[in-house]
Amino acid sequence: MTSPEGTRAAPSTPGAEVPPQETTGTPARRLLGVPRQRHRTAATGARAGAAAPDTGTLAFVESPVQLLNVLEWAHTAQATSVTVVVLSPHDPMTRGQLRRMAELARDEGHTVRWEEARGGPTAPVRTIGGLTPLLRRACRIVIGDPFSRYVQLLLTLTKARDLVVVDDGTATMEFISQLARGERLVRWHRHGNGRSPRDLVFAPFSATARRRLTPAPEGGRRTVGLFSSMPVDAPEGVRVTTNDFAWTRDRFGPPRVMSAADIVGTSLVETGVVDVDRYLAAVSTLAATHGATRYFAHRRESTEKLHRLAGETGLEVVRPDLPLELIARRGPIGRLIVSFPSTVVHTLPLALLGTEVKVAVCDIDPDWLTANASPRAQGFLDGVTGTARDVQRLPFTQRVAAG
């Protein structure tokens, strides 16, 4: 058993905090003898003579992809001193990837503040109390997940007039759509009418956050920006900057390309959208059809499902210790990357620009959906696939879906 985390890095900028090591509940990084990913970018260290970090730009992230996109935004915006606050989740795999991304952020000269924001009943009060002075001084707030209740609560405590939303994967598409329609911010795979006791208690904070994320009328002093690689039609007043993964391409690769194909996993089973048997049958068919040998697991996929997948498909299951965009750019990577509808069908073509790697996306057959799937699920997934650029479409027929 190996830890999912990278080695602990000493802070490279003043005030940076080292996230604590895990002590229990650490899952295996590798399955079936697959060696863990250990390639690293060349060490750059902190910028020579860097000044003590200020709190002009404060970023909040809860996932590795969000932190990657904060780094991409900082590279594009030439923001050299960002204070990144990691609102750490419970999941060990996510924490491990966040730990590795925190190392890269410090290498870029940014400050990383690790908050055990969910570490017990008193953690939210302690976290919010510690962050309030930073929120009051910040001129610009960058967030990775506008659906996060934690982030929505923090937005009510800041007077910053410049708000920037960076990609949180395909959820960005749903966020912009809901913002344009003036709807409540609700994740696309959630059920119910949002009227549970917890929803009702939080409703005033959510409404305030939505107003903060809505552009001010022309001439207003508040600005809202979106930094995204997703195909979005932003509401009037939201300034959109394209994320073309320039930082990733500058820091990593180009990769060595292998003759076999790779399959990218998804957590659609874990979120209750797709039936597990249908999913495993589809992965098996894709592997046989395209000559795939590896399966890159999503950080939220269950160990039980992955063991079953490995046994039924013969694929080597790899749990990456960084977001797949960085893993693919470092290599080695397959000549063809096959994915189900997910963020990577939009981001990998950008990260792998200039290489010979091709990306293909497999449609989700409506018969794969569970009885509990949100009514919006099929339309959302079709939209993710249909708007992907520079990818090959792999529609599944009923015969193939049935195995």
For each residue, the residues with C-beta under 8 A, 3 or more apart:
1: 26 28
2: 28 29 30 36
3: 22 26 29 96
4: 26 27 28 29 92 93 95 96 97 319 321
5: 21 22 26 95 96 99 100 321
6: 9 96 99 100 103 321
7:
8: 18 21 99
9: 6 12 18 102 103 106
10: 18
11: 14 15 16 17 18 106 112
12: 9 16 45 46 106 107 109
13: 16 46 50 53 106 109 110 111
14: 11 52 53 111
15: 11 52 53 111 113
16: 11 12 13 106 111 112 113
17: 11 112 113 114
18: 8 9 10 11 114
19: 86 88 95 98 99 102 112 114
20: 114 116
21: 5 8
22: 3 5 25 26 92 95 96
23:
24:
25: 22 92
26: 1 3 4 5 22 92 96
27: 4 92 93 303 319
28: 1 2 4 31 303 319
29: 2 3 4 36 96 319 321
30: 2 33 34 35 36 318 319
31: 28 34 303 306 307 310 316 317 318 319
32: 310 316 317
33: 30 316
34: 30 31 294 316 317 318
35: 30 38
36: 2 29 30 319 321
37: 318 320 321 322 327
38: 35 321
39: 330 331
40: 43
41: 44 104 107 251 252 330
42:
43: 40 107
44: 41 107 108
45: 12 107
46: 12 13 50 106 107 109
47: 50 80 109
48:
49:
50: 13 46 47 53 80 81 109
51: 54 81
52: 14 15
53: 13 14 15 50 81 82 83 110 111
54: 51 81 83
55: 58 83 134 137 138
56: 81 138 139 140
57: 79 81 82 83 138 139 140 141 142
58: 55 82 83 85 134 135 138 140 141 142 158 160
59: 70 82 83 84 85 141 142 143 144
60: 85 87 141 142 143 144 150 151 154
61: 66 67 70 84 85 86 87 98 144 145
62: 66 86 87 88 89 144 145 148 150 151
63: 66 67 89 94 97 98 144 145 168
64: 67 68 94 97 98 100 101 299 322 323
65: 68 69 144 167 168 169 323 343
66: 61 62 63 69 70 144 145 166 167 168
67: 61 63 64 70 71 84 86 98 101 102 105 144
68: 64 65 71 72 101 248 323 325 326
69: 65 66 72 73 144 166 167 168 227 243
70: 59 61 66 67 73 74 82 84 105 142 144 166
71: 67 68 74 75 101 104 105 108 110 247
72: 68 69 75 76 166 227 243 245 246 247 248
73: 69 70 76 77 79 142 164 166 227 241 243
74: 70 71 77 78 79 80 82 108 110 247
75: 71 72 78 108 246 247 250
76: 72 73 227 241 243 246 247
77: 73 74 241
78: 74 75
79: 57 73 74 82
80: 47 50 74 109
81: 50 51 53 54 56 57 109 110 111
82: 53 57 58 59 70 74 79 110 111 142
83: 53 54 55 57 58 59 110 111 113 134
84: 59 61 67 70 102 105 110 111 112 113
85: 58 59 60 61 113 115 131 134
86: 19 61 62 67 98 102 112 113 114 115
87: 60 61 62 115 117 118 127 148 150 151
88: 19 62 95 98 114 115 116 117 118 119
89: 62 63 94 95 118
90: 95 118
91: 94 95 299 300
92: 4 22 25 26 27 95 96
93: 4 27 96 97 299 300 319
94: 63 64 89 91 97 98 299 300
95: 4 5 19 22 88 89 90 91 92 98 99
96: 3 4 5 6 22 26 29 92 93 99 100 321
97: 4 63 64 93 94 100 101 299 320 321 322 323
98: 19 61 63 64 67 86 88 94 95 101 102
99: 5 6 8 19 95 96 102 103
100: 5 6 64 96 97 103 104 321 322
101: 64 67 68 71 97 98 104 105 322 323
102: 9 19 67 84 86 98 99 105 106 112 114
103: 6 9 99 100 106 107
104: 41 71 100 101 107 108 251
105: 67 70 71 84 101 102 108 110 112
106: 9 11 12 13 16 46 102 103 109 110 111 112
107: 12 41 43 44 45 46 103 104
108: 44 71 74 75 104 105
109: 12 13 46 47 50 80 81 106
110: 13 53 71 74 81 82 83 84 105 106
111: 13 14 15 16 53 81 82 83 84 106
112: 11 16 17 19 84 86 102 105 106
113: 15 16 17 83 84 85 86
114: 17 18 19 20 86 88 102
115: 85 86 87 88 127 130 131
116: 20 88 119 123 127
117: 87 88 123 124 127 150
118: 87 88 89 90 123 124
119: 88 116 123
120: 123
121:
122: 125 126
123: 116 117 118 119 120 126 127
124: 117 118 127 128 150
125: 122 128 129
126: 122 123 129 130
127: 87 115 116 117 123 124 130 131
128: 124 125 131 132 153 154 157
129: 125 126 132
130: 115 126 127 133
131: 85 115 127 128 134 135 154 157
132: 128 129 135 136 157
133: 130 136 137
134: 55 58 83 85 131 137 138
135: 58 131 132 138 141 154 157 158 160
136: 132 133 157 158 159
137: 55 133 134
138: 55 56 57 58 134 135 141 158 160
139: 56 57 160 161 162
140: 56 57 58 160 162 163 164
141: 57 58 59 60 135 138 155 158 160 162 163 164
142: 57 58 59 60 70 73 82 163 164 165 166
143: 59 60 146 148 151 155 163 164 165 166
144: 59 60 61 62 63 65 66 67 69 70 151 165 166 167 168
145: 61 62 63 66 148 151 168 171
146: 143 151 152 165 168 175 185 209 213
147: 168 171 175 185 186 187
148: 62 87 143 145 151 152
149: 152 153 202 205 206
150: 60 62 87 117 124 153 154
151: 60 62 87 143 144 145 146 148 154 155 209
152: 146 148 149 155 156 185 202 205 206 208 209 210
153: 128 149 150 156 157 202 205 209
154: 60 128 131 135 150 151 157 158
155: 141 143 151 152 158 163 208 209 212 213
156: 152 153 205 208 209 212
157: 128 131 132 135 136 153 154
158: 58 135 136 138 141 154 155
159: 136
160: 58 135 138 139 140 141 163
161: 139 221 222 223
162: 139 140 141 222 223 225
163: 140 141 142 143 155 160 212 213 222 223 224 225
164: 73 140 141 142 143 224 225 226 227
165: 142 143 144 146 172 175 213 224 225 226 227 228
166: 66 69 70 72 73 142 143 144 227 228 243
167: 65 66 69 144 172 227 228 229 230 243 343
168: 63 65 66 69 144 145 146 147 171 172 175
169: 65 172 342 343
170: 173 174 230 341 342 343 346 380 384
171: 145 147 168 174 175 187 188
172: 165 167 168 169 175 176 226 228 230 232
173: 170 176 177 230 231 232 380 383 384 387
174: 170 171 177 178 187 188 380
175: 146 147 165 168 171 172 178 179 185
176: 172 173 179 180 226 232 233 234 235 238
177: 173 174 180 181
178: 174 175 181 183 184 185 186
179: 175 176 182 183 185 210 213 214 235 238
180: 176 177 233 234 235
181: 177 178
182: 179
183: 178 179 186
184: 178 194 206 210
185: 146 147 152 175 178 179 206 209 210
186: 147 178 183 190 194
187: 147 171 174 190
188: 171 174 374 376 377 380
189: 271 272 273 373 374 376 377 380
190: 186 187 194 374
191: 372 374
192: 195 196
193:
194: 184 186 190 199
195: 192 199 200
196: 192 199 200
197: 200 201
198: 201 202
199: 194 195 196 202 203
200: 195 196 197 203
201: 197 198
202: 149 152 153 198 199 205 206
203: 199 200 206 207
204: 207 208
205: 149 152 153 156 202 208 209
206: 149 152 184 185 202 203 209 210
207: 203 204 210 211
208: 152 155 156 204 205 211 212
209: 146 151 152 153 155 156 185 205 206 212 213
210: 152 179 184 185 206 207 213 214
211: 207 208 214
212: 155 156 163 208 209 222
213: 146 155 163 165 179 209 210 224
214: 179 210 211 224 235
215: 220 222 223 224 235 236 237 238
216: 219 220 221 222 223 224 237
217: 220 237
218: 237
219: 216
220: 215 216 217
221: 161 216
222: 161 162 163 212 215 216
223: 161 162 163 215 216 239
224: 163 164 165 213 214 215 216 237 238 239
225: 162 163 164 165 238 239 240 241
226: 164 165 172 176 232 234 238 239 240 241
227: 69 72 73 76 164 165 166 167 240 241 243
228: 165 166 167 172 232 240 241 242 243
229: 167 242 243 244 245 346 347 350
230: 167 170 172 173 346 387
231: 173 346 387 389
232: 172 173 176 226 228 240
233: 176 180
234: 176 180 226 238 240
235: 176 179 180 214 215 238
236: 215
237: 215 216 217 218 224
238: 176 179 215 224 225 226 234 235
239: 223 224 225 226
240: 225 226 227 228 232 234
241: 73 76 77 225 226 227 228
242: 228 229
243: 69 72 73 76 166 167 227 228 229 350
244: 229 350 353
245: 72 229 248 249 325 347 350 351 353
246: 72 75 76 249 250
247: 71 72 74 75 76 250 251
248: 68 72 245 251 252 325 326 329 351
249: 245 246 252 253 329 351 353 354
250: 75 246 247
251: 41 104 247 248
252: 41 248 249 255 326 329 330
253: 249 329 330 331 355
254: 329 331 354 355
255: 252 328 329 330 331 332 333 352 355 357
256: 331 332 333
257: 331 332 333 334 335 355 356 357
258: 332 333 334 335
259: 335
260: 291 292 293 294 334 335
261: 290 291 292 293 334 335 336 337 338
262: 292 293 294 295 296 333 334 336 337 338
263: 283 286 287 292 294 295 296 315 337 338 339
264: 295 296 298 324 337 338 339 340 342 344
265: 283 295 296 297 298 301 306
266: 269 274 298 301 339 340 341 342
267: 270 271 298 299 300 301
268: 271 273 274 279 340 364
269: 266 272 273 274 275 276 279 301 302 305
270: 267 300 301 302 305
271: 189 267 268 300
272: 189 269 370 372 373
273: 189 268 269 369 370 373 374 377 381
274: 266 268 269 278 279 364 368 369 370 373
275: 269 278 279 368 369 370
276: 269 279 280 305
277: 280 281
278: 274 275 281 282 365 367 368 401
279: 268 269 274 275 276 282 283 368
280: 276 277 283 284 305 308 309 312 313
281: 277 278 284 285 401 402 403
282: 278 279 285 286 340 362 368 396 400 401
283: 263 265 279 280 286 287 295 309 313 315
284: 280 281 287 288 312 313 403
285: 281 282 288 289 400 403
286: 263 282 283 289 290 292 338 362 394
287: 263 283 284 290 291 292 293 295 313 314 315
288: 284 285
289: 285 286
290: 261 286 287 336 338 360
291: 260 261 287
292: 260 261 262 263 286 287 295 315 334 336 338
293: 260 261 262 287 315 316 334
294: 34 260 262 263 315 316 317 318 334
295: 262 263 264 265 283 287 292 306 309 310 313 315 316 317 318
296: 262 263 264 265 318 320 324 327
297: 265 301 306 317 318 319 320
298: 264 265 266 267 301 342
299: 64 91 93 94 97 267 319 320
300: 91 93 94 267 270 271
301: 265 266 267 269 270 297 298 305 306
302: 269 270 305 306
303: 27 28 31 306 307
304: 307 308
305: 269 270 276 280 301 302 308 309
306: 31 265 295 297 301 302 303 309 310 317
307: 31 303 304 310 311
308: 280 304 305 311 312
309: 280 283 295 305 306 312 313 315 317
310: 31 32 295 306 307 313 314 315 316 317
311: 307 308
312: 280 284 308 309
313: 280 283 284 287 295 309 310
314: 287 310
315: 263 283 287 292 293 294 295 309 310
316: 31 32 33 34 293 294 295 310
317: 31 32 34 294 295 297 306 309 310
318: 30 31 34 37 294 295 296 297
319: 4 27 28 29 30 31 36 93 297 299
320: 37 97 296 297 299 323 324 327
321: 4 5 6 29 36 37 38 96 97 100
322: 37 64 97 100 101 326 327
323: 64 65 68 97 101 320 326 327
324: 264 296 320 327 328 344 348
325: 68 245 248 328 329 344 347 348 351
326: 68 248 252 322 323 329 330 351
327: 37 296 320 322 323 324 330 333
328: 255 324 325 331 333 337 348 351 352 357
329: 248 249 252 253 254 255 325 326 351 352
330: 39 41 252 253 255 326 327
331: 39 253 254 255 256 257 328
332: 255 256 257 258
333: 255 256 257 258 262 327 328 337 352 357
334: 257 258 260 261 262 292 293 294 337 357
335: 257 258 259 260 261 356 357 358
336: 261 262 290 292 357 358 359 360
337: 261 262 263 264 328 333 334 344 348 357 358 359 360
338: 261 262 263 264 286 290 292 360 361 362 394
339: 263 264 266 342 344 345 348 359 360 361 362
340: 264 266 268 282 361 362 364
341: 170 266 345 361 363 364 381 382 384 385
342: 169 170 264 266 298 339 345 384
343: 65 167 169 170 346 347
344: 264 324 325 337 339 347 348 359
345: 339 341 342 348 349 359 361 384 385 388 391
346: 170 229 230 231 343 349 350 384 387 388 389
347: 229 245 325 343 344 350 351
348: 324 325 328 337 339 344 345 351 352 357 359
349: 345 346 352 353 359 389 390 391
350: 229 243 244 245 346 347 353
351: 245 248 249 325 326 328 329 347 348
352: 255 328 329 333 348 349 355 357 359
353: 244 245 249 349 350
354: 249 254
355: 253 254 255 257 352
356: 257 335
357: 255 257 328 333 334 335 336 337 348 352
358: 335 336 337 392
359: 336 337 339 344 345 348 349 352 390 391 392
360: 290 336 337 338 339 391 392 393 394
361: 338 339 340 341 345 385 388 391 392 393 394
362: 282 286 338 339 340 394 395 396
363: 341 382 385 393 394 395 396
364: 268 274 340 341 368 369 378 381 382 385 396
365: 278 368 396 398 401
366: 369 378
367: 278 398 401
368: 274 275 278 279 282 364 365 401
369: 273 274 275 364 366 373 377 378
370: 272 273 274 275 373
371:
372: 191 272
373: 189 272 273 274 369 370 377 378
374: 188 189 190 191 273 377
375:
376: 188 189 379 380
377: 188 189 273 369 373 374 380 381
378: 364 366 369 373 381 382
379: 376 382 383
380: 170 173 174 188 189 376 377 383 384
381: 273 341 364 377 378 384 385
382: 341 363 364 378 379 385 386
383: 173 379 380 386 387
384: 170 173 341 342 345 346 380 381 387 388
385: 341 345 361 363 364 381 382 388 393
386: 382 383
387: 173 230 231 346 383 384
388: 345 346 361 384 385 391
389: 231 346 349
390: 349 359
391: 345 349 359 360 361 388
392: 358 359 360 361
393: 360 361 363 385
394: 286 338 360 361 362 363
395: 362 363
396: 282 362 363 364 365 400 401
397: 400 401
398: 365 367 401 402
399: 402
400: 282 285 396 397 403
401: 278 281 282 365 367 368 396 397 398
402: 281 398 399
403: 281 284 285 400
